[in-house]
Every structure is written in structure tokens, then in C-alpha cells.
């Protein structure tokens, strides 16, 4: 018996297998889960920086919703968070059985788009407002909060997220700091277009052209655009987009209106010094025209916030 034990032990050692810690893996860890974490951890950390959603929560949801990237929604639709279409979604679709048969889920061009949409989905919906009052390191609060707010119908959803986070030590990624990421770098920015899926492909304009005036990027609003739609399309938070454009969520947009994707400048370009007000113009539309801050127009012209200019008025747009 003793000889047989020594013989078996020699086989294990010869084959390079550690019988006490196979391949150095921690007990209960799935190497496919670990590969998913390694692949998407930087993306989750970036989302935390921009949208203040714990990276640990994002990664745990991605793992749970897709079985670590192996689900049909993830493989065929790049949907890592099981987000359904909802009324505002006009992008690509994929259908699958869930709470009911053949339900509509969002489909994305890439996993990066899915991670971004997950951040927007949580940060822009009133149902999840309470989550953003929690400490960024309170992953149990976020996990149970998502369950309480109705993200999933599974009554054990929160516990499952916490188990994944603790087993794979995902909380470590909540504390990592990264460099600022510039969201807009291309002259032509490809987007997920907001169109009715029944429209013919040839009738769809798949791109928005980015323009520059006074050193700031802007796009022209399209027919039926809203700031919510543009926030989705341009990978920006709605809060930031509204701030850049001195707008509210209910501010109307007409086709051709300028929508700034960066902060406007203090003054107009050097080639412009005054503006003669035309019929129908407002301080806001003049601000958008020159890519300059509204408060600068008020200050330069010593007028109060809310002043309504009349056609023929001459306003300074630069010192």
C-alpha cells in the first residue's frame, strides 16, 4: 500500500500537478469567470469614473447576466446586462425568452456599447436614483438596491451579485484610479441610430457629422431628436450634455439646432465682436451660434439673466 502511494505521488509530481493547489487556482473559482474579469475590468473601471457605478457591481452583473460572456444575448447581441428594449430604444434588437416568450432585448455593435448603455440605463432612470446616494464602496448596498429597484425579478439577485464580488474579490477594482478618457476624437462619429426597426436599411443615415466652432465640438440635431437620444448616441451623460447646452431635459430641439458636445468658450472667436439680433433669436440661440457661454453675453452687455432681445439689438460677443 505504501509503495502504491509513493508511485501515485510521483506521477502527480512528474506531471506538474500540485495536488494541494491545482494550477494555483483558488477553490471555487471558475477560470472562465476570471478570463471575463480580466477582459472587461478596465472598461468597468472607466464606467465607474464617468458614471459613479461601482466597477465591482458592473462586472458582477456582466458575469451573472451572461454566464461570463457565454449567453446568446452576449455572443450574438453584445448585450452583457440583459437590458430589454424599452420604449426609447430604436437601435438593433435581438429576441429571446425571459419572463415571457420572445421578448425584445437591445443589441449592440460591441461590448463597449453595452457597458456604456448599462451606465446610462442606471444613471438616467428615476427608478435607480436612490443607488447614487450610496457610498461608491458599498457594493452590498448597490447589489440589494438593484434588486429592490426592480432590475431583475430574481429574488436572490442581490445575494448572487455579492457572492460573485466576494469570491472573485471584485471590490478591489472600485478603488483603482485611471486617467481621464477623451470621449470624442473622430471627425465622423459612428452611432447606434434611433430608427424604427421596420425601416429599410437604405433609408437609414448611420452617421452624424461632428463640427467645430470656436474650438468646441457640436452636432446638428436631426428630426425628432431629444437630448436623451443624443446622450445615448454620443456616449455622454445627459447631465453633462444639458450643462454644455444650457438646456433642461424638456428643452425642445429643432432639426438643424446646434448641440454642443464640449463646454462652450467664454467669448466668440476673434473674427466676431458684435451680433445684430435677427427675428426669432434668443440669448440661448446666439450663445449656440457662436459657441460661447450665455453668462458671458449677459456680462458683456450688462443685461440680466432672462433678457429677451429684440430684432435690431446689437450685442457684444467679445471684449
Steps between C-alpha positions, in 0.01 A plus 500: 500500500784733591675431168180575309462839677858593416444395138184716465671796665790474256257508205339821631838664548631385159192641322541841666172475696489640851256275687455761770432800269426403141659756267503754784125563466296603801234252599163559333625740233401448138786579258244620242368750753855615568565542126185714471616719787844545347349593166247757624636636829654812340170579329311462829748729677458762226122485541540551874709810438251653258168390653576415864379140484730261692721300264440195720125524442537546124733199469284281724188586300682427174609161632159412642291622205714330232653202682834676451440596137361165387129582467331538162420866573869571560637291213251609232384838631791627713242548777686444828232622741174353378355843424168480318399736221273742694301769313796733440720238329518531122823315437558138397298225670538137595214280624516238774279331758515651848206585725290446187569336166685681222567823690685791341855569620744768392779399263827692472789537261749414776533405866624855562164635379321261736706613799432863412127441458490322836647811664252726322212266582572523874607863520215649294199309638306621801465145633869485590549852641533367857801289405710808431458615860697193611873496565694392191660221707169370638462211257252311725278811504519526121434127452190491719397842370493374140278213612273733698473748209382224268804443276430124505209281609730246669447539877856381562652748250673712763649204683629351176677824409660520844620139480668567165659823625640340813608172343694680225599799715346743254482771767871567436408663165280759672815662641707523181549845347553549126592783266230721349358362176416737214158388372506664156802477272367424151375746240231251404349322801315174429193455721219263582224662302157564640277361229198279469625147438242463219669768293698381200880508559556727199276766657716526811770762550748313718727791590504846652762747389686680776574869435723744683440866570698722734703193598200296625346189342130498414252303290185609320177366646311262275126465456327382821823529702491554875784555744437151641549344156813706430646405840460132406644553156807703597607302808441792733313535826173686460600732786818607322328544163230721652761707682701563183187619320330700779203268460259290705378151421179650357671763283370462142737435211436589137670333208826686440541639855857491626564264791839540667697196612755708689487809718456821304764774515490818703489727193439470126784455253727798425327563168173589676447799730130583484180326394192670359194316628278348232130418525437193718845495663556468874802531727514121499497468120768770471708314757466182293582683177833632628589212730529735797357490850166671562625660820774673299239663274314629806819631658643662184175682430410575863159338467313276741449126470170449318528808282312455168684678214307685230577487126759766422665495844880497485668267748869467578634145465863580573699754703 
